Structure formats: structure tokens, C-alpha cells
Amino acid sequence: MGDKKKETKEKPLEKMTSKELRELAMSTDGITGAHGMNKEELISEIRKARGIEEPARKKTDTGVRELKKKIRELKAKRESAQASQDERMAGIYRKRMIRLKKKTRRVA
């Protein structure tokens, strides 16, 4: 009856808090400066120390600068559409600009 061994499975690294990750990093050899790292940095360092390959990330619109450049282009198109009395296209450009502005807030 009492012969069952409890297997303590470790939580996935992404589910751990940054405090738990810091403690894990401090107990792992080869990781220094754990207190100055954020959660993503801690996860990548722990994976490197354990020899786990990092999963491939989705390709995104990387920089805020690129997004803002697109917003400026859309703004020019919207102004030209308004000048030519094309309210439909002006509305479409406006909605695209709003969507890109939301992305810049998430990226930053």
C-alpha cells in the first residue's frame, strides 16, 4: 500500500514565476547574474544550461520603428483618400492604423 513513490514533476518553465526561475537558476551551475534577468532571459539561460533547444518563435513585425513607418504610410494614404472624397477607403486606412498602433503597444 505505501510502496507508491511520488514522482515530483517539475512545472514547465513558462508556467513558473520569475521568483521560482531565479531560485532554479541560482541552484544550476553555469548561470550567473540571475537577479538582474527578466523571465524570458531566465528561461533561455536555464534551457541553455540544461541543453534544451529553444522552440522556434513565430515571425512577427519585429520593431516598433517598422510599425510606425507603416502607420505613417497609411496616414498619407488616408489623407489622400480624404482629399479625393473617398470616405470608404479613408475609413479602411483609419482602421488599419488603429490596428498597427495596438501592435506597437504590445511590442513595446
Buried (B, 14 or more C-beta within 10 A) or exposed (E): EEEEEEEEEEEEBEEBEBEBBBEBBEEBEEBEEBEEBEBEBBBBBBBBBEEEEEEEEEEEEEEBEEBEEBBEBBEEBBEEBBEEEBEEBBEBBBEBBEEBEEBBEEEE
